[in-house]
Amino acid sequence: MRNQAGTTSMKRRHFIKGVGAVAAASAVPGLAAKGESLSILVMGGTGFIGPPAVRALRDAGHQLTLFNRGKTNPGLFTDLELIKGDRLTEDIQQLRGQRWDVVVDTAAYVPRAVNTLMAQLDKDRLEQYVIVSTLSVYANFGTPGIDESAAKETLADPESEDVNQYYGALKFACEEAARAAIPGKVLTVRPGMIVGPGDRTDRFTYWPVRVARGGRVLAPGAPADSIQTIDCRDLAAFISRCVGNRTLGEFNATSDAGVTFGDVLSACRRVANPDAEIVWVPHDFLMEQGVNEWVDLPFWVHPEGELGGAWTVNTQRATAAGLRHRPIGDTVADLYAWWLEQPEERRARLRAGMSAEREAEVLAAWGRRADG
Ligand SMILES: NC(=O)c1ccc[n+]([C@@H]2O[C@H](COP(=O)([O-])OP(=O)(O)OC[C@H]3O[C@@H](n4cnc5c(N)ncnc54)[C@H](OP(=O)(O)O)[C@@H]3O)[C@@H](O)[C@H]2O)c1
C-alpha cells in the first residue's frame, strides 16, 4: 500500500479524533439524596452532546449554570444562567468562590483547562466532577475487548497542547488532572463514536445521505460486521442517571456488541431510499484499491487491521451502571430528519466520506473483478 506508515498514522489519527481501575459504580455515602435538586455547573453545553445533556439534567430537576464563550449556538438555553468566558483565559476566575454540587465538563481538551477550573472550585462542597472523555484514550485498538483498564495513550511531549496530534493522550491527561485534584470524586465517561441529530462531523450522516442519493452504494465488508456507536441522547441520559446516583469511576460508553453495519444500512434504506442497492465489497479488495479505512468510508475498519478491535469495546461496566441504547434505526431516522432540516448550503457540502466519482471507480473495479 502507498506510504504505509504515513497512511497508517493518518488513519489512526482520524479514528482517534473521532472517538478509561477504577471504582465500581457506587453511590457515595453522606451525599445529597437521590432525586434531590442539585446545583450543577456545565462547562460547555451548547455544541453537540452538550444540549441533550443539559436537557436531561434540567428535566431531572437540577439547577443549571452554563460556562462557555457564548459563540456556539448562542441563545440556545436562555432560561439558564450563563457565565460567559473563555476557560483557557483568566475568564475562568469568574467561577472563584461559587459553589456547585456537581460539575459536568463536556469540553475539556487540555489538562490546563481542568487544572485552572479545579483551582476555582470549592472542592469540599463539590460532590462529583463528570468529565466527558473518549475511547480514544486507549493506546491499542488492534486488540479486541478493550475494557477500562487497557493501556492508555501517553503524551510524547508533556508540554504539548496540540489536540490534533495528541487528542487521546491529552484527553487522558485531562482525566488524570481531575483525579489528582479531587480524588474519589470523578466520574469519567469515555464515549465511543457519538452519533445522532446535531452531529457536526457528518461521519455517520454520510450513510443515510449516500443511500438517499440512490443507485449502487459501496459498503465495506459484510452486513454482519459489527459497529459500535452511542446516540448523543443515550449518552445524555447516562450522564444524568450517573449524576442522580452520584456514580463514580471510569466507564466505556458505547453500544453493546450486536449492532451490525447491515443494520445501519438497512435503516438507511428504510428512512432515506428503499430503492438504493447496497453493494458489499470485501475488506481486502477495498484495501487493494487504496480506499482509506475510516476516512473514505466512515466507520469502516478492517477487522484484521490496526483498528480491528474498534467495534469490540467492552461496555459491561456502563451497562451495569444503567447505560441503555435506543434502536439504531431510531438514531438513523432522527439523524436523517435533522439533516433534512439543515440549510441547503450546509447540505450541499458533506464533511465526510468519499466522492461519487471515487465510489464509482471502486465499484467499477469490483464489477470487473466479479465478472472476471
Ligand atoms: N464526537 C464524538 O464522536 C466524540 C467521541 C468521543 C468523545 N467525544 C467528546 O465529547 C465532547 C464533545 O463535545 P461537544 O462539542 O459536543 O460538547 P458541547 O458542550 O456540546 O460543546 C462544546 C462547548 O464548549 C464551549 N467551549 C469551547 N471552547 C471553549 C472555551 N475555550 N472556553 C469556554 N467554553 C468553550 C462551546 O461554547 P462556545 O464556543 O460558545 O465557547 C460549547 O458550549 C468532547 O469532550 C469530546 O472529546 C466526542
The ligand as a Gaussian input file, in Angstrom:
#p B3LYP/6-31G(d) Opt

LIG

0 1
 N      -17.978000      13.464000      18.646000
 C      -17.602000      12.267000      19.032000
 O      -17.843000      11.246000      18.346000
 C      -16.898000      12.117000      20.354000
 C      -16.486000      10.840000      20.720000
 C      -15.922000      10.655000      21.987000
 C      -15.790000      11.725000      22.844000
 N      -16.160000      12.973000      22.456000
 C      -16.028000      14.068000      23.436000
 O      -17.323000      14.633000      23.549000
 C      -17.206000      16.015000      23.758000
 C      -17.903000      16.651000      22.559000
 O      -18.144000      17.905000      22.842000
 P      -19.259000      18.819000      22.207000
 O      -18.538000      19.794000      21.363000
 O      -20.358000      18.062000      21.651000
 O      -19.654000      19.493000      23.602000
 P      -20.613000      20.690000      23.880000
 O      -20.502000      21.017000      25.333000
 O      -21.948000      20.435000      23.325000
 O      -19.959000      21.866000      23.011000
 C      -18.691000      22.420000      23.304000
 C      -18.904000      23.600000      24.279000
 O      -17.686000      24.096000      24.748000
 C      -17.730000      25.532000      24.674000
 N      -16.347000      25.974000      24.531000
 C      -15.483000      25.661000      23.542000
 N      -14.304000      26.236000      23.771000
 C      -14.421000      26.932000      24.924000
 C      -13.540000      27.737000      25.683000
 N      -12.274000      27.959000      25.298000
 N      -13.999000      28.282000      26.836000
 C      -15.276000      28.084000      27.234000
 N      -16.152000      27.322000      26.570000
 C      -15.722000      26.760000      25.424000
 C      -18.615000      25.809000      23.476000
 O      -19.237000      27.056000      23.534000
 P      -18.537000      28.373000      22.941000
 O      -17.986000      28.020000      21.603000
 O      -19.675000      29.317000      22.880000
 O      -17.489000      28.748000      23.921000
 C      -19.679000      24.723000      23.644000
 O      -20.669000      25.135000      24.561000
 C      -15.731000      16.341000      23.810000
 O      -15.283000      16.321000      25.157000
 C      -15.110000      15.198000      23.024000
 O      -13.767000      14.947000      23.424000
 C      -16.714000      13.188000      21.220000

